[in-house]
Amino acid sequence: MGPLISQAQRESVSSFLDDGAPLAFRGSAPDGKGFWFAPTVLAPVRPEQRVAREEVFGPIAAVIPFADEAEAVRLANDSIYGLSGSIWTRDGARALRVARAVETGVLSINSNTSVRVGTPFGGFKQSGYGRELGPHALDAYTETKTIFYATKR
């Protein structure tokens, strides 16, 4: 984990701690130069709380309890965002079923690292800016034109 990009971003991330969600865990961050923010877990978080509705872009995890798989999918999709997600389970069939149902551009199963140089990265809904990485990245910079040139009559 590295520092955040600016003082303004650190203040933005800090503002999520004032939303009323209970602090479950707060790690430590280095002292000194850089806009460090300690890894933080908020739990339990209600789905209507700001930290559950907005993209934090900082080391805060919001834990939202759910009763069953259907509710977990409903909660995950009840957002205007869908950049990246993770599913953690020992049940392979459940992992694939939920992965198909969750509206996110990139999804990891039993991992939090889903970005690979050779595969497209980008979000659904209001997350991301098209697709980066992988062969699809060039599509954002390309206008395809097909020209047929008959050389024989």
Accessible surface in RSA format (square Angstrom, percent):
REM  Atomic radii and reference values for relative SASA: ProtOr
REM  Chains: A
REM  Algorithm: Lee & Richards
REM  Probe-radius: 1.40
REM  Slices: 20
REM RES _ NUM      All-atoms   Total-Side   Main-Chain    Non-polar    All polar
REM                ABS   REL    ABS   REL    ABS   REL    ABS   REL    ABS   REL
RES MET A   1   130.13  67.4  48.68  32.2  81.45 193.9  62.04  52.7  68.09  90.2
RES GLY A   2    41.55  51.2   0.00   N/A  41.55  51.2  21.87  60.0  19.68  44.1
RES PRO A   3    66.99  48.8  46.26  42.2  20.73  75.4  46.26  38.2  20.73 128.8
RES LEU A   4    26.66  14.8  18.94  13.5   7.73  19.4  21.67  15.2   5.00  13.4
RES ILE A   5   155.07  88.2 130.01  96.9  25.06  60.4 134.96  97.2  20.12  54.6
RES SER A   6    37.85  32.0  37.67  50.3   0.17   0.4  31.15  66.3   6.70   9.4
RES GLN A   7    74.89  41.9  73.42  53.7   1.46   3.5  43.72  93.1  31.17  23.6
RES ALA A   8    71.44  65.7  61.71  95.2   9.73  22.1  64.22  90.4   7.22  19.1
RES GLN A   9    42.77  23.9  40.22  29.4   2.55   6.1  11.40  24.3  31.37  23.8
RES ARG A  10    65.66  27.6  65.66  33.5   0.00   0.0  14.36  19.6  51.30  31.1
RES GLU A  11    99.34  57.0  91.89  69.5   7.45  17.7  37.84  73.2  61.50  50.2
RES SER A  12    45.86  38.7  37.49  50.0   8.37  19.3  24.31  51.8  21.54  30.2
RES VAL A  13     0.00   0.0   0.00   0.0   0.00   0.0   0.00   0.0   0.00   0.0
RES SER A  14    42.47  35.9  39.52  52.7   2.95   6.8  26.94  57.4  15.52  21.7
RES SER A  15    40.42  34.2  34.00  45.4   6.42  14.8  35.41  75.4   5.01   7.0
RES PHE A  16     4.26   2.1   3.68   2.3   0.58   1.5   3.68   2.2   0.58   1.7
RES LEU A  17    51.42  28.6  30.97  22.2  20.46  51.4  31.51  22.1  19.91  53.6
RES ASP A  18   125.77  88.1  91.12  90.7  34.66  81.9  35.28  83.0  90.49  90.2
RES ASP A  19    41.60  29.1  22.43  22.3  19.17  45.3   8.64  20.3  32.96  32.9
RES GLY A  20    61.64  76.0   0.00   N/A  61.64  76.0  39.83 109.3  21.81  48.8
RES ALA A  21    10.98  10.1   0.26   0.4  10.73  24.4   0.28   0.4  10.71  28.4
RES PRO A  22    67.78  49.4  56.56  51.6  11.22  40.8  67.78  56.0   0.00   0.0
RES LEU A  23   102.45  57.1  71.10  50.9  31.35  78.8  71.10  49.9  31.35  84.4
RES ALA A  24    61.80  56.8  22.40  34.6  39.40  89.6  31.00  43.7  30.80  81.6
RES PHE A  25   117.74  58.9 112.20  69.5   5.54  14.4 117.74  71.4   0.00   0.0
RES ARG A  26   101.72  42.7  77.18  39.3  24.55  58.4  29.62  40.5  72.11  43.7
RES GLY A  27    22.75  28.1   0.00   N/A  22.75  28.1  12.67  34.8  10.07  22.6
RES SER A  28    99.72  84.3  78.95 105.4  20.76  47.8  46.58  99.2  53.13  74.4
RES ALA A  29    33.66  30.9  10.10  15.6  23.56  53.6  12.83  18.1  20.83  55.2
RES PRO A  30    73.97  53.9  54.36  49.5  19.62  71.3  66.37  54.8   7.60  47.2
RES ASP A  31   143.72 100.7 115.10 114.6  28.62  67.7  39.48  92.9 104.23 104.0
RES GLY A  32    63.37  78.1   0.00   N/A  63.37  78.1  39.38 108.1  23.99  53.7
RES LYS A  33   204.81  99.9 173.56 106.5  31.25  74.4 126.45 113.8  78.36  83.5
RES GLY A  34    28.29  34.9   0.00   N/A  28.29  34.9  14.58  40.0  13.71  30.7
RES PHE A  35    72.74  36.4  72.55  44.9   0.19   0.5  72.55  44.0   0.19   0.6
RES TRP A  36    55.22  22.2  46.39  22.5   8.83  20.7  45.19  24.1  10.03  16.3
RES PHE A  37     9.10   4.6   5.52   3.4   3.58   9.3   7.86   4.8   1.24   3.6
RES ALA A  38     9.74   9.0   8.41  13.0   1.33   3.0   8.41  11.8   1.33   3.5
RES PRO A  39    50.77  37.0  50.71  46.2   0.05   0.2  50.77  41.9   0.00   0.0
RES THR A  40     2.93   2.1   0.00   0.0   2.93   7.0   0.00   0.0   2.93   4.4
RES VAL A  41    45.41  29.9  45.41  41.1   0.00   0.0  45.41  39.5   0.00   0.0
RES LEU A  42     2.28   1.3   2.28   1.6   0.00   0.0   2.28   1.6   0.00   0.0
RES ALA A  43    25.43  23.4  18.21  28.1   7.23  16.4  18.27  25.7   7.17  19.0
RES PRO A  44    80.37  58.6  76.68  69.9   3.69  13.4  77.00  63.6   3.37  20.9
RES VAL A  45     1.77   1.2   0.00   0.0   1.77   4.3   0.31   0.3   1.46   4.0
RES ARG A  46   133.70  56.1 132.46  67.5   1.24   3.0  59.83  81.8  73.87  44.8
RES PRO A  47    46.39  33.8  45.25  41.3   1.13   4.1  46.10  38.1   0.29   1.8
RES GLU A  48   115.31  66.2  93.38  70.6  21.94  52.2  63.70 123.2  51.62  42.1
RES GLN A  49     7.48   4.2   3.50   2.6   3.98   9.5   6.83  14.5   0.65   0.5
RES ARG A  50    80.28  33.7  73.79  37.6   6.49  15.5  41.65  56.9  38.63  23.4
RES VAL A  51     8.03   5.3   0.66   0.6   7.37  17.8   0.66   0.6   7.37  20.0
RES ALA A  52    26.63  24.5   0.72   1.1  25.90  58.9   5.75   8.1  20.88  55.3
RES ARG A  53    86.35  36.3  77.13  39.3   9.23  22.0  28.90  39.5  57.45  34.8
RES GLU A  54    76.91  44.2  66.45  50.3  10.46  24.9  21.75  42.1  55.16  45.0
RES GLU A  55    57.95  33.3  36.12  27.3  21.84  52.0  23.65  45.8  34.30  28.0
RES VAL A  56    18.80  12.4  12.23  11.1   6.58  15.9  12.23  10.6   6.58  17.8
RES PHE A  57   127.40  63.7 105.23  65.2  22.17  57.7 116.63  70.7  10.77  30.8
RES GLY A  58    24.37  30.1   0.00   N/A  24.37  30.1   7.06  19.4  17.31  38.8
RES PRO A  59    35.73  26.0  17.78  16.2  17.95  65.3  34.17  28.2   1.56   9.7
RES ILE A  60    20.65  11.7   0.00   0.0  20.65  49.8   1.03   0.7  19.62  53.2
RES ALA A  61    50.91  46.8  43.61  67.3   7.30  16.6  49.68  70.0   1.23   3.3
RES ALA A  62    36.09  33.2   9.37  14.5  26.72  60.8   9.37  13.2  26.72  70.8
RES VAL A  63    72.98  48.0  69.61  63.0   3.36   8.1  72.98  63.4   0.00   0.0
RES ILE A  64    47.85  27.2  35.30  26.3  12.55  30.2  35.30  25.4  12.55  34.1
RES PRO A  65    83.94  61.2  65.48  59.7  18.47  67.1  74.49  61.5   9.45  58.8
RES PHE A  66   119.17  59.6  89.11  55.2  30.06  78.2  94.77  57.5  24.40  69.8
RES ALA A  67    92.97  85.5  51.73  79.8  41.24  93.8  61.30  86.3  31.67  83.9
RES ASP A  68    79.91  56.0  71.94  71.6   7.97  18.8  36.42  85.7  43.49  43.4
RES GLU A  69    39.70  22.8  31.57  23.9   8.14  19.4  20.91  40.5  18.79  15.3
RES ALA A  70    74.27  68.3  60.02  92.6  14.25  32.4  67.22  94.7   7.05  18.7
RES GLU A  71    51.68  29.7  47.79  36.2   3.89   9.3  17.26  33.4  34.43  28.1
RES ALA A  72    24.36  22.4  18.28  28.2   6.07  13.8  20.30  28.6   4.06  10.7
RES VAL A  73    25.51  16.8  25.12  22.7   0.38   0.9  25.50  22.2   0.00   0.0
RES ARG A  74   136.44  57.3 128.26  65.4   8.17  19.5  73.81 100.9  62.63  38.0
RES LEU A  75    26.58  14.8  12.92   9.2  13.67  34.4  13.12   9.2  13.46  36.2
RES ALA A  76    52.30  48.1  24.01  37.1  28.29  64.4  37.14  52.3  15.16  40.2
RES ASN A  77    31.67  21.8  21.78  21.0   9.89  23.8  12.26  29.5  19.41  18.8
RES ASP A  78    68.47  48.0  59.14  58.9   9.33  22.1  15.97  37.6  52.50  52.4
RES SER A  79    28.99  24.5  16.64  22.2  12.35  28.4  14.65  31.2  14.33  20.1
RES ILE A  80    89.19  50.8  84.34  62.8   4.84  11.7  88.26  63.6   0.93   2.5
RES TYR A  81    56.67  26.5  52.42  29.8   4.25  11.1  20.04  15.1  36.63  45.2
RES GLY A  82     8.17  10.1   0.00   N/A   8.17  10.1   8.17  22.4   0.00   0.0
RES LEU A  83    38.65  21.5  35.04  25.1   3.61   9.1  35.04  24.6   3.61   9.7
RES SER A  84    61.13  51.7  31.99  42.7  29.14  67.1  19.56  41.7  41.57  58.2
RES GLY A  85    24.06  29.7   0.00   N/A  24.06  29.7  23.17  63.6   0.90   2.0
RES SER A  86    50.09  42.3  19.96  26.6  30.14  69.4  10.88  23.2  39.21  54.9
RES ILE A  87    20.79  11.8  17.19  12.8   3.59   8.7  20.79  15.0   0.00   0.0
RES TRP A  88   163.42  65.6 133.22  64.5  30.20  70.9 121.41  64.7  42.01  68.2
RES THR A  89    31.52  22.4  12.70  12.9  18.82  44.9  19.20  25.8  12.32  18.6
RES ARG A  90   248.69 104.4 209.05 106.6  39.64  94.4  88.80 121.4 159.90  96.9
RES ASP A  91    66.35  46.5  58.51  58.2   7.85  18.6  26.01  61.2  40.35  40.2
RES GLY A  92    49.95  61.6   0.00   N/A  49.95  61.6  40.28 110.5   9.67  21.7
RES ALA A  93    68.22  62.7  51.94  80.2  16.28  37.0  59.18  83.3   9.04  24.0
RES ARG A  94   102.47  43.0 102.47  52.2   0.00   0.0  12.24  16.7  90.23  54.7
RES ALA A  95     3.50   3.2   3.50   5.4   0.00   0.0   3.50   4.9   0.00   0.0
RES LEU A  96    94.79  52.8  94.62  67.7   0.17   0.4  94.62  66.5   0.17   0.5
RES ARG A  97   114.84  48.2 111.84  57.0   3.00   7.1  64.23  87.8  50.60  30.7
RES VAL A  98    14.74   9.7  14.19  12.8   0.55   1.3  14.74  12.8   0.00   0.0
RES ALA A  99    26.72  24.6  14.21  21.9  12.50  28.4  14.51  20.4  12.20  32.3
RES ARG A 100   189.87  79.7 152.61  77.8  37.26  88.7  77.04 105.3 112.83  68.4
RES ALA A 101    44.51  40.9  27.26  42.1  17.25  39.2  37.40  52.7   7.11  18.8
RES VAL A 102    22.67  14.9  15.54  14.1   7.12  17.2  15.54  13.5   7.12  19.3
RES GLU A 103    77.72  44.6  72.50  54.9   5.21  12.4  25.35  49.0  52.36  42.8
RES THR A 104    15.46  11.0   5.50   5.6   9.95  23.7   5.50   7.4   9.96  15.1
RES GLY A 105    24.65  30.4   0.00   N/A  24.65  30.4   0.02   0.0  24.64  55.2
RES VAL A 106    14.10   9.3   9.36   8.5   4.74  11.4  14.10  12.3   0.00   0.0
RES LEU A 107    45.94  25.6  16.67  11.9  29.26  73.6  16.67  11.7  29.26  78.7
RES SER A 108     8.59   7.3   3.35   4.5   5.25  12.1   7.36  15.7   1.24   1.7
RES ILE A 109    64.88  36.9  43.73  32.6  21.15  51.0  43.73  31.5  21.15  57.4
RES ASN A 110    78.33  54.0  58.56  56.6  19.76  47.6  23.46  56.5  54.87  53.0
RES SER A 111    33.67  28.5  29.38  39.2   4.29   9.9  27.36  58.3   6.31   8.8
RES ASN A 112   120.24  82.9  94.22  91.1  26.02  62.6  21.93  52.8  98.31  95.0
RES THR A 113    82.01  58.3  75.06  76.1   6.95  16.6  65.88  88.5  16.14  24.4
RES SER A 114    22.67  19.2   6.32   8.4  16.35  37.7   9.24  19.7  13.43  18.8
RES VAL A 115    77.38  50.9  59.78  54.1  17.60  42.4  60.75  52.8  16.63  45.1
RES ARG A 116   128.99  54.2 125.02  63.7   3.97   9.5  56.35  77.0  72.64  44.0
RES VAL A 117   126.54  83.3 118.25 107.1   8.29  20.0 118.25 102.7   8.29  22.5
RES GLY A 118    54.32  67.0   0.00   N/A  54.32  67.0  34.17  93.8  20.15  45.1
RES THR A 119    65.02  46.2  64.92  65.8   0.10   0.2  60.21  80.9   4.81   7.3
RES PRO A 120    49.98  36.4  37.85  34.5  12.13  44.1  37.85  31.3  12.13  75.4
RES PHE A 121    35.46  17.7  35.36  21.9   0.10   0.3  35.46  21.5   0.00   0.0
RES GLY A 122     2.08   2.6   0.00   N/A   2.08   2.6   1.74   4.8   0.34   0.8
RES GLY A 123    12.66  15.6   0.00   N/A  12.66  15.6   0.00   0.0  12.66  28.4
RES PHE A 124    85.68  42.9  80.83  50.1   4.85  12.6  85.68  51.9   0.00   0.0
RES LYS A 125    91.05  44.4  38.94  23.9  52.11 124.1  52.87  47.6  38.17  40.7
RES GLN A 126   125.62  70.2  98.31  71.8  27.31  65.0  39.69  84.5  85.93  65.2
RES SER A 127     5.07   4.3   0.00   0.0   5.07  11.7   0.87   1.9   4.20   5.9
RES GLY A 128    39.44  48.6   0.00   N/A  39.44  48.6  11.65  32.0  27.79  62.2
RES TYR A 129   205.53  96.0 182.56 103.9  22.97  59.8 143.07 107.5  62.46  77.0
RES GLY A 130    50.73  62.6   0.00   N/A  50.73  62.6  36.12  99.1  14.60  32.7
RES ARG A 131    76.87  32.3  69.38  35.4   7.49  17.8  28.56  39.0  48.31  29.3
RES GLU A 132    91.00  52.2  88.45  66.9   2.55   6.1  29.80  57.6  61.21  50.0
RES LEU A 133    60.66  33.8  51.38  36.8   9.28  23.3  57.57  40.4   3.09   8.3
RES GLY A 134    18.12  22.3   0.00   N/A  18.12  22.3   6.61  18.1  11.51  25.8
RES PRO A 135    99.43  72.5  79.24  72.2  20.19  73.4  89.42  73.8  10.01  62.2
RES HIS A 136    91.12  49.8  88.97  61.8   2.15   5.5  52.46  54.1  38.66  45.0
RES ALA A 137    20.07  18.5  19.95  30.8   0.12   0.3  19.96  28.1   0.11   0.3
RES LEU A 138   123.76  68.9 123.74  88.5   0.01   0.0 123.76  86.9   0.00   0.0
RES ASP A 139    95.74  67.1  81.07  80.7  14.67  34.7  31.23  73.5  64.51  64.3
RES ALA A 140    73.19  67.3  29.71  45.8  43.48  98.9  42.42  59.7  30.76  81.5
RES TYR A 141   188.97  88.2 149.84  85.3  39.13 101.8 111.25  83.6  77.72  95.8
RES THR A 142    77.72  55.3  53.24  54.0  24.48  58.3  45.09  60.6  32.63  49.3
RES GLU A 143   172.68  99.1 145.00 109.7  27.68  65.9  57.22 110.7 115.46  94.3
RES THR A 144   124.01  88.2  87.79  89.0  36.22  86.3  67.79  91.1  56.22  85.0
RES LYS A 145   166.38  81.2 134.13  82.3  32.26  76.8  81.38  73.2  85.00  90.5
RES THR A 146    98.77  70.2  69.85  70.8  28.91  68.9  46.02  61.8  52.74  79.7
RES ILE A 147   132.70  75.5 101.97  76.0  30.73  74.1 105.26  75.8  27.44  74.5
RES PHE A 148   186.85  93.5 156.29  96.8  30.56  79.5 159.16  96.5  27.68  79.2
RES TYR A 149   181.52  84.7 153.38  87.3  28.14  73.2 110.38  82.9  71.14  87.7
RES ALA A 150    93.04  85.5  58.09  89.6  34.95  79.5  67.94  95.7  25.10  66.5
RES THR A 151   114.46  81.4  76.08  77.1  38.38  91.5  59.60  80.0  54.87  82.9
RES LYS A 152   181.73  88.7 158.52  97.3  23.21  55.3 106.27  95.6  75.46  80.4
RES ARG A 153   285.93 120.1 206.81 105.4  79.12 188.4 111.07 151.8 174.86 106.0
END  Absolute sums over single chains surface
CHAIN  1 A    10813.6       8199.9       2613.7       6481.6       4332.1
END  Absolute sums over all chains
TOTAL         10813.6       8199.9       2613.7       6481.6       4332.1
